[in-house]
Amino acid sequence: MSKLLETIRSLPKAELHLHIEGTLEPAMLMQLAEKHGVELPYSSVEDVERAYDFDDLQSFLDLYYLGAGVLIDEEDFYALMFAYLRRCREDGIVHAEIMFDPQTHTDRGIEFSIFMAGFERARQQAASEWGMSTLLIMCFLRHLPESAAQTTLQQSLPYRDMIHAVGLDSGEVGNPPEKFSIVFAEARELGFECVAHAGEEGAPAYIWGALDTLEVSRIDHGVRCTEDPELVERLVREQMPLTVCPLSNVRLRVFDTMADHNILTLLSQGLNVCVNSDDPPYFGGYLMDNFAAIESALGLDIDQARHLAANSIRSSFLPVARKEELLQQVLNS
């Protein structure tokens, strides 16, 4: 590991764009499939890894939902969450805002009480053992009808104190933010923060829709904003956070290579971007792997790294006092 990466690892960082179902490592996938007698089209961990060659977002999602089918009981969800939080500790992540997809589970007959109990047990353990803070973001699957999202929102209410925000993920193209205007308005009335995936495969119009119709506090991805100079100007002016996932963007062919990625260009233009890992096993790595890829392909320097780490803290939903404490640690390290 380079000296720069060692310094980045030591910086306090927040991860704001991470799908917990997307942290399912091949070994755990095979183990849980055997535990529950779930048949998979793979006979080994190596077979699973060979399947991680995606043409686009949908080809990834097909495998993602297949993998999630092995998550069945509370212990599975606990193990999944705790494995990710342990990796956070290794990568110097002090705070994580973690997305989960209830519809992926409830549509299989897995009730909120099962996955929420597993998630909560892992979160409490990480907090007590390491002092790590976490928040949960409940995402609606945008390829499903808005009515299904509204049902999910109602099902979540007994667990309101465990869920900080709602989000929007799954297949972007053909499912614009405006499709979910009613459920996001309902969520805002209930006091949830709002975020949404936009501008990954979707055009800049999807970012405008997330901002103006869903009234989000963050844009997940957002890298296609550069196609619209007026949008870029607005994002800079409002310092709207963009939770960028470099390895994911390359693996899903948003960019041909990491050398083509625009994260440092966005940073130099004054946009509020930070680094995240999205679905690490599927896309080639966790947070520090993303920083390593940026360093190798784009020549990341220490000032840019500190800026990206500070942006992750500023863009989080942490209390102001905690943000200021962590920002001082970043700037003084």
PyMOL commands that set and color helices and strands:
alter all, ss='L'
color gray80, all
select helices_A, chain A and resi 3-10+20-23+26-36+45-50+57-68+74-90+102-106+112-130+146-162+177-189+204-212+223-227+229-238+246-251+258-260+263-268+280-283+287-298+302-314+320-332
alter helices_A, ss='H'
color red, helices_A
select strands_A, chain A and resi 13-19+93-100+133-141+165-169+193-198+218-221+241-244+272-275
alter strands_A, ss='S'
color yellow, strands_A
deselect
rebuild
show_as cartoon
